[in-house]
Amino acid sequence: MDRRSFVKKSAVVSATTMLTMNAAGAHNTAEADIIKPKALRKGDTIGLITPGSAVSRQAFEKAVNNLESMGFKVRFTENMSVRKGFLAGTDKQRLEDLHEMFEDETINGIVCARGGYGSGRLLPDINYDLIKSNPKVLVGYSDITALLYGIHKKTGLVCFHGSVGASEYSEFTTKGFEQVLVKGRAGMKFEVPKDWREKEDLAYQTLPLVGGQAEGALVGGNLSLMCSLMGTPYDIDFTDKIVFIEDVGESPYRVDRMLTQLLNSRKLDKAKGIAMGVFNGCETKPEDPDFALSTSLENVLRDRFGELEMPVLYGLPIGHIDDNATLPIGVRAQLDVERATLKLLESGVK
């Protein structure tokens, strides 16, 4: 599809036949063996998809420019311009794009243009056998957490929690993307950017809630989506894992409610550690009706996680922020609370 045709709203369904899910997979709760996708190379073709909400023309152009500026070619389908209410087209159209990008041998990796809402609607009908047979880099965050969870759970594919195409790609973000996905660097260490010391926003402060070090496979994503997947076939066991968590725009009481849900589910009982990103915009604002009765995000985090018997750190560069780490779900990592670092102990690609 030519970039100029983006403005032409299209309801044309891709000619690719929608593949059906392996029926047995819907009831299989065991996690699959780890599969690492091939590393990206400059000049590779990236498939741009919208499995949740649609993108505006401006956001679309930004996504294409971000990826091209890193040396990649970009391809997308006519469905990129489709909208259906709050979704980027029908479930069938969005599912076809996902399948097509994995099936097409000329596509080397897949980046979600944005999150928004809707990825979780696709999970029951994804052809997980197709994806397992054609493993590729898949990147996104926010609502895309549902897609990363489901695909990793059903196939074992290492998926990447990182900036969507239309994000702000800071120097930090671009470097992490290239180090993790192109160079496949083991030993990559994510730490708080130095210029954060100048930020006055409390969301960017580093809080060592429980000290210590921990090692384990990485899993996590957006807190709201993680909670929404509990009790489904696509949820991931936290046993022996380092769980990373981020969210945006939630009031402290809502953050408290979701953290309480995690605690009540007992999912965290056997985790190795918790690496929290930046909860941007999660403080109660003076104009909010319940401002006088609210409490701070820090108080919520200390109350809910401060007494856990595992290392817990808040304030790593993960989330709805410009400096967003690219984290491979399923690979081993080390959390160091005192040094405020999260280190990848192995490569997420091959």
PEPEWO-V727335 format. One record per residue. OMEGA is omega as a letter, one per 30 degrees, with the letter a starting at -180 (* if undefined). BURIAL is # if it has 24 or more other ideal C-beta (glycine too) atoms within 12 Angstrom, else .. Layout:
omega:OMEGA burial:BURIAL
omega:OMEGA burial:BURIAL
This chain:
omega:l burial:#
omega:a burial:.
omega:a burial:.
omega:a burial:.
omega:a burial:.
omega:a burial:#
omega:l burial:.
omega:a burial:.
omega:a burial:.
omega:l burial:.
omega:a burial:.
omega:l burial:.
omega:l burial:.
omega:a burial:#
omega:l burial:.
omega:l burial:#
omega:l burial:.
omega:a burial:#
omega:a burial:.
omega:a burial:.
omega:l burial:#
omega:a burial:.
omega:a burial:.
omega:a burial:.
omega:a burial:#
omega:a burial:.
omega:a burial:.
omega:a burial:.
omega:l burial:.
omega:l burial:.
omega:a burial:#
omega:l burial:#
omega:a burial:.
omega:l burial:#
omega:l burial:#
omega:l burial:#
omega:l burial:#
omega:l burial:#
omega:l burial:#
omega:l burial:#
omega:l burial:.
omega:a burial:.
omega:l burial:.
omega:l burial:#
omega:l burial:#
omega:l burial:#
omega:a burial:#
omega:a burial:#
omega:l burial:#
omega:a burial:#
omega:l burial:#
omega:a burial:#
omega:l burial:#
omega:l burial:#
omega:l burial:#
omega:l burial:.
omega:a burial:.
omega:l burial:.
omega:l burial:#
omega:l burial:#
omega:l burial:#
omega:l burial:#
omega:l burial:#
omega:a burial:#
omega:l burial:.
omega:a burial:#
omega:l burial:#
omega:a burial:#
omega:l burial:.
omega:l burial:#
omega:a burial:.
omega:l burial:#
omega:a burial:.
omega:l burial:#
omega:l burial:#
omega:a burial:#
omega:l burial:#
omega:l burial:#
omega:l burial:#
omega:a burial:#
omega:a burial:#
omega:l burial:#
omega:l burial:#
omega:a burial:.
omega:l burial:.
omega:a burial:.
omega:l burial:#
omega:a burial:#
omega:l burial:#
omega:l burial:#
omega:a burial:#
omega:l burial:#
omega:a burial:#
omega:l burial:#
omega:l burial:#
omega:l burial:#
omega:l burial:#
omega:l burial:#
omega:a burial:#
omega:a burial:#
omega:l burial:#
omega:a burial:#
omega:a burial:#
omega:a burial:#
omega:l burial:.
omega:l burial:.
omega:a burial:#
omega:l burial:#
omega:a burial:#
omega:l burial:#
omega:l burial:#
omega:a burial:#
omega:l burial:#
omega:l burial:#
omega:l burial:#
omega:l burial:#
omega:l burial:#
omega:a burial:#
omega:a burial:#
omega:l burial:#
omega:a burial:#
omega:a burial:#
omega:a burial:#
omega:a burial:.
omega:l burial:#
omega:l burial:#
omega:a burial:#
omega:l burial:#
omega:l burial:#
omega:a burial:#
omega:a burial:#
omega:l burial:#
omega:a burial:.
omega:a burial:#
omega:l burial:#
omega:l burial:#
omega:l burial:#
omega:a burial:#
omega:l burial:#
omega:l burial:#
omega:a burial:#
omega:l burial:#
omega:a burial:#
omega:l burial:#
omega:l burial:#
omega:a burial:#
omega:l burial:#
omega:l burial:#
omega:a burial:#
omega:a burial:#
omega:l burial:#
omega:a burial:#
omega:a burial:#
omega:a burial:#
omega:a burial:#
omega:a burial:#
omega:l burial:#
omega:l burial:#
omega:a burial:#
omega:l burial:#
omega:a burial:#
omega:a burial:#
omega:l burial:#
omega:a burial:#
omega:a burial:#
omega:l burial:#
omega:l burial:#
omega:a burial:.
omega:l burial:#
omega:l burial:.
omega:l burial:.
omega:a burial:#
omega:a burial:#
omega:l burial:#
omega:l burial:#
omega:l burial:#
omega:a burial:#
omega:a burial:#
omega:a burial:#
omega:a burial:#
omega:a burial:#
omega:a burial:#
omega:l burial:.
omega:a burial:#
omega:l burial:#
omega:a burial:.
omega:l burial:.
omega:a burial:#
omega:l burial:#
omega:l burial:#
omega:a burial:#
omega:l burial:#
omega:a burial:#
omega:a burial:.
omega:l burial:.
omega:l burial:#
omega:a burial:.
omega:a burial:.
omega:l burial:.
omega:l burial:.
omega:a burial:.
omega:a burial:#
omega:a burial:#
omega:l burial:#
omega:l burial:#
omega:a burial:#
omega:l burial:#
omega:a burial:#
omega:l burial:#
omega:a burial:#
omega:l burial:.
omega:l burial:.
omega:l burial:#
omega:l burial:#
omega:l burial:#
omega:l burial:#
omega:a burial:#
omega:l burial:#
omega:l burial:#
omega:a burial:#
omega:a burial:#
omega:a burial:#
omega:a burial:#
omega:a burial:#
omega:l burial:#
omega:l burial:#
omega:a burial:#
omega:a burial:#
omega:l burial:#
omega:l burial:#
omega:l burial:.
omega:l burial:.
omega:a burial:#
omega:l burial:#
omega:a burial:#
omega:l burial:#
omega:l burial:#
omega:a burial:#
omega:l burial:.
omega:a burial:.
omega:l burial:#
omega:a burial:#
omega:l burial:#
omega:a burial:#
omega:l burial:#
omega:l burial:#
omega:a burial:#
omega:l burial:#
omega:l burial:.
omega:l burial:#
omega:a burial:#
omega:a burial:#
omega:l burial:#
omega:l burial:#
omega:l burial:#
omega:a burial:#
omega:a burial:.
omega:l burial:#
omega:l burial:#
omega:l burial:.
omega:l burial:.
omega:a burial:#
omega:a burial:#
omega:l burial:.
omega:a burial:.
omega:l burial:.
omega:a burial:#
omega:a burial:#
omega:a burial:.
omega:l burial:.
omega:l burial:#
omega:a burial:#
omega:a burial:#
omega:l burial:#
omega:a burial:#
omega:l burial:#
omega:l burial:#
omega:l burial:#
omega:a burial:#
omega:l burial:#
omega:a burial:#
omega:l burial:#
omega:l burial:#
omega:a burial:#
omega:a burial:.
omega:a burial:.
omega:l burial:.
omega:a burial:.
omega:a burial:.
omega:a burial:.
omega:a burial:.
omega:a burial:.
omega:a burial:.
omega:l burial:.
omega:a burial:.
omega:l burial:.
omega:l burial:#
omega:l burial:#
omega:l burial:.
omega:a burial:#
omega:l burial:#
omega:a burial:.
omega:a burial:.
omega:a burial:#
omega:a burial:#
omega:a burial:#
omega:l burial:.
omega:a burial:#
omega:l burial:.
omega:l burial:#
omega:l burial:#
omega:a burial:#
omega:l burial:#
omega:l burial:#
omega:l burial:#
omega:a burial:#
omega:a burial:#
omega:l burial:#
omega:a burial:#
omega:a burial:#
omega:a burial:#
omega:a burial:#
omega:a burial:#
omega:a burial:#
omega:l burial:#
omega:a burial:#
omega:l burial:#
omega:l burial:#
omega:l burial:#
omega:a burial:#
omega:a burial:#
omega:a burial:#
omega:l burial:#
omega:l burial:#
omega:l burial:#
omega:a burial:#
omega:a burial:#
omega:l burial:.
omega:a burial:.
omega:a burial:#
omega:l burial:#
omega:a burial:#
omega:l burial:#
omega:a burial:#
omega:l burial:#
omega:l burial:#
omega:l burial:#
omega:l burial:#
omega:l burial:#
omega:* burial:.
